[in-house]
């Protein structure tokens, strides 16, 4: 499972309609917790896409052949990085989205 699979899994977890429903419910019920959570998930999806594109710009080396184990390990590292970056609020996308929707 490479980086693209991590992104696809995260995107497939929430269909577009699900996000819209979650945002609408949170706004209608004035549920700050649900709104914050959905904003965090949106930020994670954005970071996953950004990370995938950044990795795509790095040329692959032919010196050491790639293997499936390395791809799996890299996908876990990518997922952990995305999770921690989102938790740390260092990008601030979730906060800006939350403030805009509130």
HUURNOR-V222943 format. One record per pair of residues at least 6 apart in sequence whose C-alpha atoms are under 7 Angstrom apart, sorted by the first residue. I is the first residue (numbers start at 1). J is the second residue. Records with the same first field share a line. If there is no record, write none. Layout:
I = J  J
This chain:
1 = 71  72  75
2 = 71  72  74  75
3 = 52  75  78
4 = 52
6 = 75  79
7 = 45  48  49
10 = 45
11 = 45
22 = 38
23 = 35  38
26 = 32  34  35
35 = 98
36 = 98
39 = 94  97  98
40 = 86  94
43 = 86  93  94
44 = 82  83  86
47 = 82
48 = 82
